[in-house]
Amino acid sequence: MHIMKVFIACCVFSSLFTSAWFVNEKLRREYVEQIVFEESIIELTDTETPIEEINVFEKFRPREYVRVVLK
């Protein structure tokens, strides 16, 4: 009886974890850190994808949890 409960719990956990991982990979956002250096902007990225092809978001500043963007 306990083995069946453990098996079902592991299956539910595994399915929820993998589905959340796939959704996270699909909705991944690329963040860019902008540094101003003598009137020029240097953009540091962690990917090799060209910036023009993807939506790039500025990183959150310290203690900035929500950012309102007007479109």
C-alpha positions in Angstrom: 0.0 0.0 0.0 2.8 2.5 0.9 4.8 1.5 -2.1 1.9 2.4 -4.4 1.5 5.8 -2.7 5.2 6.5 -3.1 5.2 5.4 -6.7 2.2 7.6 -7.5 3.7 10.6 -5.7 7.0 10.2 -7.6 5.1 10.0 -10.9 3.1 13.1 -10.1 6.2 15.0 -9.0 8.1 13.9 -12.1 5.3 14.9 -14.5 4.9 18.3 -12.9 8.6 19.0 -12.8 9.2 18.0 -16.4 6.2 20.0 -17.7 7.3 23.1 -15.7 10.8 22.7 -17.1 9.5 22.5 -20.7 7.3 25.6 -20.2 10.3 27.5 -18.7 12.5 26.6 -21.7 9.7 27.7 -24.1 9.1 31.0 -22.4 12.8 31.8 -21.6 13.7 35.5 -21.8 17.1 36.8 -22.6 18.3 39.6 -20.3 21.0 42.1 -21.2 23.1 44.1 -18.8 23.7 47.6 -20.1 26.8 49.6 -19.0 27.3 53.2 -19.8 31.0 53.9 -20.5 32.1 57.3 -21.8 28.9 58.1 -23.7 28.6 54.6 -25.3 26.5 51.6 -24.4 28.1 48.2 -24.0 25.7 45.3 -23.9 26.8 42.1 -22.3 24.9 38.9 -23.2 25.2 35.3 -22.2 24.0 33.9 -25.6 25.4 33.7 -29.1 22.1 34.6 -30.6 22.1 37.9 -32.4 20.3 40.6 -30.4 18.2 41.8 -33.3 16.5 38.4 -33.7 15.2 38.0 -30.2 13.4 40.1 -27.6 16.0 41.3 -25.1 15.1 42.6 -21.7 17.2 44.8 -19.4 18.1 43.1 -16.2 16.2 44.0 -13.0 18.0 46.5 -10.7 18.5 45.6 -7.1 15.2 45.4 -5.2 13.2 45.9 -8.5 10.7 43.1 -8.6 8.2 44.5 -11.0 8.8 46.7 -14.1 5.9 48.5 -15.9 6.7 49.0 -19.6 4.5 51.3 -21.7 4.0 50.0 -25.2 
